[in-house]
Structures are given as structure tokens and as C-alpha cells.
Amino acid sequence: MINFAAANILSMERIKLHDKEFRIFIPNEKIQQSICDVAKRLNEKYKSGVSPLFISVLNGSFMFTSDLLKLLDFQCEISFIKLSSYSGTESTGEIREVLGLASPVNGRDVIVLEDIVDTGNTIVELNKILLDKGASSVSICTLLLKPDAYKKDIAIEYVAISIPNDFIVGYGLDYNELGRQYKDIYVLDQ
């Protein structure tokens, strides 16, 4: 039985995580509609029967991955990798592989699922890893893109929502490991 009073607590106008306050930025309804739009594009591209391998970048993309895959009507595989470049609210610029890739990618069409693309350092490193392992193609699919921060040459083929260069949490994104569970996305309230 669902406790609706408890479920509603996860959708609030403002939240506090550690020492920072955040206000609602993108409601879940907009997130879900944007994911549906991306799923339609993927369904159209892969209706021919090619079975791509999705690689979900943990931890932040777990909600996006789950909601997106439920909307796909073609055969696919899913694997996970964990890379890290953040400390607090800032990217360190250094990419660390925390959990390695378990699925073979040689000769496969790979679609990387990211929660957010900002500096692009993670995308560049992961693209290199996948191509070095023999992927025949690598496409990037992200819930959120910060176009003002992203200056890399790798195309981001599937973008659900473009946002300003602000620090956000919720819907899988965190501030020092807190805030991932919220169904909406919140922005740092300066």
C-alpha cells in the first residue's frame, strides 16, 4: 500500500541539503514529457531491429535510465559504469573510474545515458574508453545539457532538457550524495 502523505513529501517547493538551500526548478511532469520525446526519437532510429547497448553512467543517471528504458519498444541491453569528477558543487576536472564496465562493447552500437552534461570531461573520457574497447559507434543521450558549459567536440545526439549553468539536484542528481531521491529537479538558491 502506498503512503501518499509520504510520497508527496518528495515534491516540495524548497529543500535543504547539507548547508545549501534549493528551490524547485523542473517539475517531474516536464521531466517525464522530455524523456518521452527522447524515447520517440530512439524508437524511430532503432525500429529496424538493431539492438544497441545502453551504458548508464552511475550514480546520477539511474532514474533517467529507468524511466527511459520503460518507453523503448526495441530490443536492447543495459550495462553500467561509474565515473566521478565532482567534489561538492564543482567539477574537479579529473575523471576517476569507480566501477568498471562489465559488458563487452566490441562491434556494438553504444548509447551512453548521462544524467547531466556540463564540462564534457566525463563524456570525452568515456567516449575514448568505449572506442578503445572497439565500439562501432558511440552516441550520447542525456537528461540535462548545460550548453554554456559544454565546449567539447563530441556531439550530444539526444538531449531531453537544456538548462543554464546552475547547480542542480534531484531526480538522481546529488549534492554530496544527498538529494537523489526527489522526483523534481531543484536549483541552488543563491
Kinemage of the C-alpha trace (Angstrom):
@kinemage 1
@onewidth
@group {chain A} dominant
@subgroup {mainchain}
@vectorlist {calphas} color= white
{ca met a 1} P 0.000 0.000 0.000
{ca ile a 2} L 1.378 3.424 -0.957
{ca asn a 3} L 1.577 6.048 1.743
{ca phe a 4} L 0.549 9.103 -0.286
{ca ala a 5} L 1.403 11.507 2.535
{ca ala a 6} L 4.991 10.215 2.455
{ca ala a 7} L 5.080 10.216 -1.359
{ca asn a 8} L 4.037 13.875 -1.504
{ca ile a 9} L 6.921 14.902 0.748
{ca leu a 10} L 9.273 14.221 -2.160
{ca ser a 11} L 7.739 17.077 -4.156
{ca met a 12} L 8.318 20.336 -2.311
{ca glu a 13} L 8.971 23.924 -3.365
{ca arg a 14} L 12.231 24.160 -1.374
{ca ile a 15} L 14.680 21.678 0.129
{ca lys a 16} L 17.817 21.935 2.245
{ca leu a 17} L 20.761 19.604 1.708
{ca his a 18} L 23.762 19.889 3.999
{ca asp a 19} L 24.489 23.637 4.150
{ca lys a 20} L 22.678 24.674 0.947
{ca glu a 21} L 19.100 25.532 0.039
{ca phe a 22} L 17.481 24.646 -3.276
{ca arg a 23} L 14.227 25.700 -4.936
{ca ile a 24} L 12.158 23.778 -7.435
{ca phe a 25} L 13.406 24.229 -10.996
{ca ile a 26} L 11.970 21.495 -13.248
{ca pro a 27} L 8.808 19.673 -12.145
{ca asn a 28} L 8.552 15.944 -12.723
{ca glu a 29} L 5.820 16.369 -15.339
{ca lys a 30} L 8.234 18.311 -17.595
{ca ile a 31} L 10.994 15.758 -16.954
{ca gln a 32} L 8.713 12.881 -17.965
{ca gln a 33} L 7.486 14.649 -21.117
{ca ser a 34} L 11.073 15.389 -22.157
{ca ile a 35} L 12.058 11.744 -21.627
{ca cys a 36} L 9.064 10.669 -23.765
{ca asp a 37} L 10.313 12.940 -26.555
{ca val a 38} L 13.785 11.353 -26.434
{ca ala a 39} L 12.276 7.843 -26.356
{ca lys a 40} L 10.261 8.615 -29.511
{ca arg a 41} L 13.456 9.611 -31.329
{ca leu a 42} L 15.253 6.454 -30.172
{ca asn a 43} L 12.285 4.244 -31.095
{ca glu a 44} L 12.278 5.742 -34.586
{ca lys a 45} L 16.022 5.263 -35.061
{ca tyr a 46} L 16.169 1.668 -33.787
{ca lys a 47} L 12.915 0.310 -35.244
{ca ser a 48} L 14.992 -1.505 -37.889
{ca gly a 49} L 15.997 -4.209 -35.429
{ca val a 50} L 19.493 -3.158 -34.364
{ca ser a 51} L 19.930 -3.906 -30.649
{ca pro a 52} L 22.123 -1.204 -29.104
{ca leu a 53} L 23.904 -1.436 -25.785
{ca phe a 54} L 22.926 1.302 -23.344
{ca ile a 55} L 25.563 2.249 -20.793
{ca ser a 56} L 24.165 4.113 -17.830
{ca val a 57} L 26.643 6.347 -16.020
{ca leu a 58} L 26.096 5.912 -12.284
{ca asn a 59} L 25.016 7.156 -9.870
{ca gly a 60} L 23.144 10.131 -11.242
{ca ser a 61} L 21.511 8.581 -14.298
{ca phe a 62} L 19.678 5.741 -12.562
{ca met a 63} L 16.247 7.442 -12.564
{ca phe a 64} L 16.635 8.707 -16.131
{ca thr a 65} L 17.775 5.262 -17.295
{ca ser a 66} L 14.855 3.521 -15.631
{ca asp a 67} L 12.208 5.894 -16.973
{ca leu a 68} L 13.684 5.989 -20.488
{ca leu a 69} L 14.061 2.233 -20.938
{ca lys a 70} L 10.415 1.660 -19.946
{ca leu a 71} L 9.400 3.703 -23.015
{ca leu a 72} L 11.543 1.900 -25.605
{ca asp a 73} L 9.895 -0.574 -27.963
{ca phe a 74} L 13.022 -2.215 -29.407
{ca gln a 75} L 15.392 -4.855 -28.064
{ca cys a 76} L 18.402 -3.504 -26.196
{ca glu a 77} L 20.880 -4.347 -23.479
{ca ile a 78} L 21.837 -2.263 -20.467
{ca ser a 79} L 25.113 -2.054 -18.582
{ca phe a 80} L 26.503 0.359 -16.008
{ca ile a 81} L 29.708 2.259 -15.362
{ca lys a 82} L 30.599 4.648 -12.596
{ca leu a 83} L 32.878 7.598 -13.218
{ca ser a 84} L 33.407 10.529 -10.907
{ca ser a 85} L 34.621 14.085 -11.409
{ca tyr a 86} L 32.700 16.076 -8.774
{ca ser a 87} L 33.548 17.264 -5.300
{ca gly a 88} L 30.772 19.288 -3.673
{ca thr a 89} L 29.251 21.629 -6.270
{ca glu a 90} L 32.298 21.813 -8.571
{ca ser a 91} L 33.844 19.532 -11.162
{ca thr a 92} L 37.437 18.621 -10.307
{ca gly a 93} L 38.320 18.118 -13.976
{ca glu a 94} L 39.804 14.711 -13.089
{ca ile a 95} L 37.842 11.631 -14.152
{ca arg a 96} L 38.068 8.565 -11.926
{ca glu a 97} L 36.646 5.172 -12.912
{ca val a 98} L 34.907 3.951 -9.772
{ca leu a 99} L 33.052 0.940 -11.238
{ca gly a 100} L 34.285 -0.553 -14.487
{ca leu a 101} L 32.275 -1.643 -17.494
{ca ala a 102} L 31.098 -5.273 -17.295
{ca ser a 103} L 29.633 -5.747 -20.810
{ca pro a 104} L 31.668 -6.238 -23.982
{ca val a 105} L 31.265 -3.345 -26.430
{ca asn a 106} L 33.341 -4.629 -29.360
{ca gly a 107} L 31.411 -4.122 -32.600
{ca arg a 108} L 28.362 -2.704 -30.793
{ca asp a 109} L 26.343 0.474 -31.197
{ca val a 110} L 26.614 2.040 -27.753
{ca ile a 111} L 24.352 4.722 -26.303
{ca val a 112} L 25.699 6.411 -23.196
{ca leu a 113} L 22.996 7.533 -20.762
{ca glu a 114} L 24.035 10.524 -18.668
{ca asp a 115} L 22.148 12.498 -16.060
{ca ile a 116} L 23.840 15.775 -16.981
{ca val a 117} L 26.481 17.007 -19.399
{ca asp a 118} L 28.248 20.200 -18.363
{ca thr a 119} L 32.026 20.449 -18.855
{ca gly a 120} L 32.006 17.299 -21.000
{ca asn a 121} L 35.136 15.856 -19.398
{ca thr a 122} L 33.308 12.649 -18.466
{ca ile a 123} L 31.881 12.301 -21.984
{ca val a 124} L 35.307 12.705 -23.608
{ca glu a 125} L 36.895 10.129 -21.287
{ca leu a 126} L 34.044 7.625 -21.655
{ca asn a 127} L 33.947 8.041 -25.438
{ca lys a 128} L 37.672 7.248 -25.537
{ca ile a 129} L 37.240 4.192 -23.281
{ca leu a 130} L 34.406 2.807 -25.430
{ca leu a 131} L 36.135 3.397 -28.778
{ca asp a 132} L 39.362 1.863 -27.404
{ca lys a 133} L 37.311 -1.215 -26.440
{ca gly a 134} L 36.055 -1.499 -30.044
{ca ala a 135} L 32.568 0.055 -30.009
{ca ser a 136} L 31.425 0.573 -33.604
{ca ser a 137} L 29.579 3.749 -32.637
{ca val a 138} L 29.009 5.827 -29.508
{ca ser a 139} L 26.022 8.140 -29.087
{ca ile a 140} L 25.362 10.343 -26.094
{ca cys a 141} L 21.894 10.632 -24.554
{ca thr a 142} L 21.488 12.971 -21.609
{ca leu a 143} L 18.639 14.121 -19.447
{ca leu a 144} L 20.217 17.553 -18.997
{ca leu a 145} L 22.690 19.599 -21.040
{ca lys a 146} L 24.360 22.838 -19.976
{ca pro a 147} L 25.186 24.316 -23.403
{ca asp a 148} L 27.009 27.307 -21.882
{ca ala a 149} L 29.419 24.942 -20.091
{ca tyr a 150} L 29.828 22.273 -22.783
{ca lys a 151} L 32.641 23.161 -25.217
{ca lys a 152} L 33.797 19.721 -26.396
{ca asp a 153} L 33.731 18.374 -29.971
{ca ile a 154} L 31.693 15.230 -29.244
{ca ala a 155} L 28.081 15.649 -30.384
{ca ile a 156} L 25.344 15.155 -27.820
{ca glu a 157} L 22.818 13.418 -30.044
{ca tyr a 158} L 19.904 13.098 -27.611
{ca val a 159} L 19.121 15.889 -25.140
{ca ala a 160} L 15.954 15.863 -23.050
{ca ile a 161} L 16.337 19.340 -21.482
{ca ser a 162} L 18.858 22.185 -21.920
{ca ile a 163} L 19.462 24.263 -18.797
{ca pro a 164} L 21.605 27.210 -17.671
{ca asn a 165} L 24.956 26.607 -15.992
{ca asp a 166} L 23.465 26.319 -12.474
{ca phe a 167} L 23.996 23.655 -9.810
{ca ile a 168} L 21.015 21.326 -9.554
{ca val a 169} L 19.883 18.307 -7.526
{ca gly a 170} L 17.035 15.817 -7.530
{ca tyr a 171} L 15.875 13.129 -9.949
{ca gly a 172} L 19.136 11.234 -9.451
{ca leu a 173} L 21.448 14.248 -9.100
{ca asp a 174} L 23.037 14.949 -5.738
{ca tyr a 175} L 24.886 17.409 -3.581
{ca asn a 176} L 27.498 15.395 -1.682
{ca glu a 177} L 25.325 12.255 -2.005
{ca leu a 178} L 22.070 13.849 -0.766
{ca gly a 179} L 19.000 14.757 -2.827
{ca arg a 180} L 18.917 11.997 -5.446
{ca gln a 181} L 15.501 10.704 -4.353
{ca tyr a 182} L 13.412 13.766 -5.249
{ca lys a 183} L 11.154 13.373 -8.285
{ca asp a 184} L 11.601 17.031 -9.299
{ca ile a 185} L 14.828 18.887 -10.104
{ca tyr a 186} L 15.910 21.706 -7.811
{ca val a 187} L 18.351 24.560 -8.403
{ca leu a 188} L 20.725 26.079 -5.866
{ca asp a 189} L 19.005 29.103 -4.345
{ca gln a 190} L 21.684 31.791 -4.300
